[in-house]
Amino acid sequence: MAPPTDSAAAATAHSFNKILDRYKSASKARSATDMEEATKKLRRLILVDGIPSDVDPTLRPRIWKILLRVKDVSAESFLEYVARGPCEVREKIRNDTFRTLATDRGFKERVSEDMLVRLLDAFVWRNHDRQENDQLGFTYVQGMNVLAAPFLYTMPSELEAFYCFAKFIEESCPLYVQPTLEGVHYGLKLLDRCLKIVDPELYAHLRSKNLSAEIYAFPSVLTLCACTPPLDQVLQLWDFLLAFGVHLNVLCVIAQLLLMRDEVMNSSSPMRLLRTFPPLEALPVIGIAVTLVRDLPGDLYEELVRHPYAVRE
């Protein structure tokens, strides 16, 4: 997937719009088969060409809503949650929100801290109401502020950002936001196991320095790489993760390691390098992650797929 030229990006935008129109028609006709077919085409196009959001800024929000299957956005419910005011963990939320993507000026210009607090408060209230019915409960946990940030930045309204974020948390990665962060810790263990298979030499070098994924990759797994700037690259990576599954983030972190492999291997103190990953480059990271899938045994890959949402026996 090479960076597109202006004319190629315009052609890609046209292709995306055609598929989105087909999806809309299928949705109106309630044809599940046609909707699924259009979604498959969207996924393929994301992988091959990427979303040309510079050419058409409306594409990414529309595509994310389809990938997350967000259909109903009730303004009434959202406003009712907001009207309740601070939730019981508001202080914890405020302790994190002020530093969310703090160095990104574009983010700060578009998303205020109040917007983040409102969304997170509303999410806690929503799940406060739903707790009796659901097997997994949700409240605010560390990292949620960073996971909310791309939705508030991308969506045209707080309302749509709220419902996309809620659907994403509750269905795509519920175990990442349990109070014990069990999905995150499981993901870090899987990262070690995958790295040992795809690059035993790099794995052994890190282990010789007592470095496990739990030590150097915790922020990248917790936030699905949203902690590594620049934001435009994070959004491109998230296009891929929303299309093909957040489990692939573990392989995206390994891809970032492989891109800095020589420096890490030659360093007597690799943690100094790994404390802050280099600026994210979505295209090479996605390219490497896709090839790593083929190197993993089937049962390990199946475990990887299930780890963000399937409670272990």
Disulfide bonds with the S-S distance in Angstrom:
none
